[in-house]
Amino acid sequence: MRHWSVARSATDVFLRCCPPEVVRRAEPEGWSPRLWRELEMTGLAAAGTELPLAEAAEVVRVAAAFAAPVPLAETVLVGWLCGAGAPPGPLSLVHRGRASYGRVAAALLSGDGFLLPEDAGLVPAVNLAGEPLDRTNVADAAGADVLRLGALIRAVQMVGAMERVLELTVVLAGDRRQLTVLAGEVASAVTAVEHAVEFPGDVEVAAAKVRAGEAATSAAAVAHRLHGAAGLTHQHELGLYTRRLWSWRDDFGGEAEWAGVLGRSVLRDPGLLWGHAPARGTD
């Protein structure tokens, strides 16, 4: 279920503050400090601590639809994990030896609590989208919720990006069949992810991450086929989203890892096949 008032408010902010040229200008540095300041002034940067989980996820979904070059998802995730204990500013966390947007964060959540980036021994690196994904040897952020909520937030981002790819495909696609197939893939991912946002248990998140990852593969393939027929502007914009989809689908566990979680859950309780619609969608 979408929270439309939150979505409209967030969309208004990103329409004003994050046009495609802002994303392009941010590429050399990996992020946009100016956009982050705008998000702080509008209150969106505090969504993870100031809004209910479902409404904060809506803000992240909209940001992904604009390929916003800021650690909003990471900051929201740390807010979900730490609540009022999260420090101010852009935040990130260490997971599997990496910190997304680590170098630009005010603080990093690790297994030893919050660290300053300069104390984390960061080695600069980027993901396929050119977003900072810095390496570090400090302990990963602890707790079972890190993987589950991290997977949830990446699934939310994938849905936002896929919805934008679908919009571009409507403009560019000559073959209506591939548009129909893509629309169905995105719709099924939206259903699974929205269900997981409302009921963020292990099974629901597993189903959402698997379905979003599978749909992301289809969306990226369609965008790749259209890339050569698109003008330079649309080529660049399609690239922004496909590169993010390829990156986000593997963060906090890829499809195979989460399919294992889903399969083991069903083996323990076969009734899950009938009690969770998103799980049926990933058979």
KEBANU-390863 format. One record per residue (C-alpha): residue in one letter; x negated, y, z. Coordinates in nm, 3 decimals, padded with zeros to 5 digits, m for minus. Layout:
N
- r; x; y; z
- A; X; Y; Z
...
***
This chain:
283
- r; x; y; z
- M; 00.000; 00.000; 00.000
- R; m00.143; 00.335; m00.102
- H; m00.137; 00.633; 00.131
- W; m00.039; 00.886; m00.130
- S; m00.062; 01.204; 00.076
- V; m00.422; 01.121; 00.172
- A; m00.500; 01.019; m00.187
- R; m00.364; 01.348; m00.324
- S; m00.557; 01.556; m00.073
- A; m00.881; 01.371; m00.143
- T; m00.824; 01.388; m00.519
- D; m00.779; 01.765; m00.502
- V; m01.112; 01.801; m00.323
- F; m01.304; 01.579; m00.564
- L; m01.144; 01.737; m00.871
- R; m01.270; 02.071; m00.747
- C; m01.609; 01.965; m00.612
- C; m01.716; 01.656; m00.806
- P; m01.674; 01.700; m01.182
- P; m01.896; 01.481; m01.405
- E; m02.167; 01.746; m01.425
- V; m02.215; 01.728; m01.046
- V; m02.276; 01.353; m01.076
- R; m02.520; 01.407; m01.363
- R; m02.713; 01.677; m01.176
- A; m02.739; 01.452; m00.869
- E; m02.904; 01.165; m01.057
- P; m03.269; 01.280; m01.019
- E; m03.237; 01.318; m00.640
- G; m02.992; 01.032; m00.591
- W; m02.730; 01.239; m00.413
- S; m02.563; 01.581; m00.394
- P; m02.622; 01.772; m00.067
- R; m02.384; 02.043; m00.185
- L; m02.101; 01.794; m00.236
- W; m02.168; 01.652; 00.109
- R; m02.136; 02.001; 00.262
- E; m01.801; 02.041; 00.086
- L; m01.684; 01.708; 00.231
- E; m01.788; 01.820; 00.578
- M; m01.604; 02.151; 00.540
- T; m01.285; 01.977; 00.423
- G; m01.304; 01.712; 00.695
- L; m01.331; 01.418; 00.454
- A; m01.680; 01.332; 00.578
- A; m01.527; 01.243; 00.916
- A; m01.266; 01.007; 00.768
- G; m01.420; 00.701; 00.934
- T; m01.369; 00.838; 01.285
- E; m01.079; 01.079; 01.239
- L; m00.839; 00.875; 01.024
- P; m00.683; 00.529; 01.061
- L; m00.871; 00.258; 00.873
- A; m00.627; 00.242; 00.582
- E; m00.633; 00.619; 00.529
- A; m01.013; 00.634; 00.552
- A; m01.028; 00.357; 00.292
- E; m00.809; 00.570; 00.067
- V; m01.062; 00.853; 00.083
- V; m01.341; 00.608; m00.009
- R; m01.134; 00.472; m00.299
- V; m01.083; 00.820; m00.442
- A; m01.451; 00.908; m00.398
- A; m01.548; 00.596; m00.594
- A; m01.311; 00.695; m00.873
- F; m01.521; 01.011; m00.911
- A; m01.857; 00.826; m00.876
- A; m01.927; 01.068; m00.591
- P; m02.306; 01.073; m00.531
- V; m02.289; 01.088; m00.151
- P; m02.301; 00.829; 00.132
- L; m01.933; 00.870; 00.216
- A; m01.857; 00.496; 00.216
- E; m02.160; 00.429; 00.436
- T; m02.063; 00.705; 00.678
- V; m01.706; 00.575; 00.698
- L; m01.838; 00.223; 00.757
- V; m02.060; 00.339; 01.045
- G; m01.758; 00.526; 01.184
- W; m01.552; 00.206; 01.174
- L; m01.828; 00.019; 01.355
- C; m01.919; 00.279; 01.617
- G; m01.618; 00.506; 01.655
- A; m01.688; 00.817; 01.859
- G; m02.042; 00.689; 01.917
- A; m02.139; 00.771; 01.559
- P; m02.363; 01.080; 01.533
- P; m02.276; 01.370; 01.301
- G; m02.401; 01.400; 00.946
- P; m02.436; 01.155; 00.658
- L; m02.495; 00.805; 00.796
- S; m02.606; 00.465; 00.676
- L; m02.691; 00.126; 00.822
- V; m02.951; m00.142; 00.774
- H; m02.820; m00.464; 00.621
- R; m03.035; m00.747; 00.488
- G; m03.341; m00.524; 00.499
- R; m03.195; m00.235; 00.300
- A; m03.025; 00.095; 00.375
- S; m02.796; 00.246; 00.114
- Y; m02.868; 00.622; 00.095
- G; m03.112; 00.563; 00.382
- R; m03.351; 00.843; 00.291
- V; m03.079; 01.112; 00.298
- A; m02.902; 00.993; 00.614
- A; m02.912; 01.189; 00.937
- A; m02.932; 00.853; 01.118
- L; m02.940; 00.482; 01.039
- L; m02.756; 00.219; 01.240
- S; m02.992; m00.075; 01.303
- G; m03.010; m00.371; 01.537
- D; m03.182; m00.140; 01.784
- G; m02.918; 00.132; 01.764
- F; m02.948; 00.455; 01.569
- L; m03.282; 00.552; 01.417
- L; m03.403; 00.856; 01.230
- P; m03.495; 00.772; 00.869
- E; m03.857; 00.870; 00.934
- D; m03.873; 00.610; 01.212
- A; m03.737; 00.329; 00.995
- G; m04.039; 00.288; 00.766
- L; m03.826; 00.330; 00.456
- V; m03.967; 00.230; 00.119
- P; m03.776; 00.419; m00.154
- A; m03.579; 00.202; m00.394
- V; m03.257; 00.232; m00.593
- N; m02.975; 00.005; m00.705
- L; m02.863; m00.045; m01.066
- A; m02.662; 00.277; m01.048
- G; m02.962; 00.480; m00.938
- E; m02.819; 00.524; m00.588
- P; m03.076; 00.511; m00.305
- L; m03.106; 00.158; m00.166
- D; m03.418; 00.186; 00.045
- R; m03.609; m00.109; 00.189
- T; m03.700; m00.131; 00.557
- N; m03.838; m00.383; 00.804
- V; m03.631; m00.272; 01.104
- A; m03.365; m00.504; 01.242
- D; m03.030; m00.523; 01.064
- A; m02.727; m00.362; 01.225
- A; m02.583; m00.627; 01.456
- G; m02.236; m00.779; 01.486
- A; m01.999; m00.990; 01.279
- D; m01.800; m00.682; 01.183
- V; m02.090; m00.543; 00.978
- L; m02.057; m00.800; 00.700
- R; m01.677; m00.811; 00.705
- L; m01.618; m00.435; 00.705
- G; m01.909; m00.375; 00.470
- A; m01.757; m00.617; 00.219
- L; m01.420; m00.450; 00.263
- I; m01.554; m00.103; 00.192
- R; m01.741; m00.219; m00.118
- A; m01.424; m00.390; m00.243
- V; m01.236; m00.063; m00.193
- Q; m01.504; 00.121; m00.391
- M; m01.486; m00.133; m00.673
- V; m01.112; m00.082; m00.701
- G; m01.157; 00.295; m00.724
- A; m01.423; 00.260; m00.993
- M; m01.221; 00.002; m01.189
- E; m00.917; 00.227; m01.189
- R; m01.128; 00.497; m01.353
- V; m01.268; 00.248; m01.607
- L; m00.910; 00.150; m01.688
- E; m00.818; 00.516; m01.745
- L; m01.110; 00.557; m01.985
- T; m01.023; 00.231; m02.159
- V; m00.670; 00.355; m02.231
- V; m00.829; 00.642; m02.424
- L; m01.093; 00.436; m02.605
- A; m00.956; 00.086; m02.659
- G; m00.834; 00.002; m03.006
- D; m00.752; m00.357; m02.913
- R; m00.445; m00.343; m02.690
- R; m00.495; m00.705; m02.587
- Q; m00.818; m00.631; m02.404
- L; m00.649; m00.335; m02.237
- T; m00.370; m00.565; m02.118
- V; m00.619; m00.818; m01.984
- L; m00.817; m00.550; m01.802
- A; m00.502; m00.395; m01.655
- G; m00.405; m00.735; m01.516
- E; m00.749; m00.790; m01.366
- V; m00.746; m00.450; m01.198
- A; m00.391; m00.496; m01.070
- S; m00.476; m00.829; m00.908
- A; m00.785; m00.677; m00.743
- V; m00.580; m00.383; m00.617
- T; m00.327; m00.622; m00.460
- A; m00.597; m00.824; m00.282
- V; m00.788; m00.518; m00.161
- E; m00.483; m00.327; m00.040
- H; m00.373; m00.635; 00.154
- A; m00.718; m00.663; 00.312
- V; m00.714; m00.295; 00.408
- E; m00.384; m00.344; 00.588
- F; m00.488; m00.678; 00.746
- P; m00.871; m00.680; 00.754
- G; m00.934; m01.034; 00.873
- D; m01.203; m01.267; 00.743
- V; m00.974; m01.450; 00.501
- E; m00.820; m01.133; 00.362
- V; m01.156; m00.962; 00.317
- A; m01.303; m01.275; 00.156
- A; m01.017; m01.288; m00.094
- A; m01.050; m00.916; m00.166
- K; m01.427; m00.928; m00.221
- V; m01.402; m01.232; m00.451
- R; m01.113; m01.092; m00.654
- A; m01.266; m00.744; m00.680
- G; m01.600; m00.892; m00.787
- E; m01.440; m01.107; m01.056
- A; m01.236; m00.813; m01.184
- A; m01.546; m00.592; m01.181
- T; m01.719; m00.840; m01.412
- S; m01.428; m00.816; m01.656
- A; m01.415; m00.436; m01.631
- A; m01.787; m00.403; m01.696
- A; m01.764; m00.638; m01.996
- V; m01.479; m00.438; m02.152
- A; m01.663; m00.111; m02.089
- H; m01.978; m00.256; m02.251
- R; m01.782; m00.350; m02.564
- L; m01.637; m00.001; m02.585
- H; m01.966; 00.174; m02.513
- G; m02.088; 00.184; m02.872
- A; m01.759; 00.323; m03.002
- A; m01.741; 00.598; m02.741
- G; m01.879; 00.949; m02.772
- L; m02.180; 01.047; m02.565
- T; m01.967; 01.194; m02.287
- H; m01.758; 00.880; m02.248
- Q; m02.066; 00.659; m02.283
- H; m02.228; 00.834; m01.989
- E; m01.912; 00.820; m01.780
- L; m01.853; 00.451; m01.851
- G; m02.213; 00.385; m01.754
- L; m02.166; 00.558; m01.420
- Y; m01.893; 00.313; m01.325
- T; m02.023; m00.010; m01.474
- R; m02.361; 00.033; m01.305
- R; m02.188; 00.094; m00.973
- L; m01.964; m00.208; m01.020
- W; m02.263; m00.432; m01.088
- S; m02.434; m00.299; m00.775
- W; m02.140; m00.300; m00.534
- R; m02.021; m00.651; m00.622
- D; m02.337; m00.798; m00.465
- D; m02.350; m00.572; m00.157
- F; m02.245; m00.737; 00.171
- G; m02.215; m01.073; m00.003
- G; m02.128; m01.160; m00.360
- E; m01.841; m01.372; m00.488
- A; m02.012; m01.704; m00.418
- E; m02.080; m01.620; m00.055
- W; m01.729; m01.498; 00.012
- A; m01.571; m01.782; m00.186
- G; m01.753; m02.011; 00.057
- V; m01.597; m01.826; 00.350
- L; m01.256; m01.857; 00.187
- G; m01.301; m02.225; 00.107
- R; m01.415; m02.316; 00.457
- S; m01.120; m02.126; 00.603
- V; m00.876; m02.317; 00.383
- L; m01.036; m02.650; 00.474
- R; m00.980; m02.568; 00.841
- D; m00.625; m02.448; 00.780
- P; m00.468; m02.554; 00.445
- G; m00.163; m02.343; 00.529
- L; m00.366; m02.035; 00.435
- L; m00.303; m02.121; 00.070
- W; 00.063; m02.045; 00.126
- G; 00.035; m01.780; 00.393
- H; m00.196; m01.534; 00.214
- A; m00.101; m01.417; m00.134
- P; m00.450; m01.279; m00.216
- A; m00.599; m01.620; m00.133
- R; m00.368; m01.785; m00.388
- G; m00.488; m01.531; m00.643
- T; m00.847; m01.652; m00.611
- D; m00.784; m02.024; m00.669
***
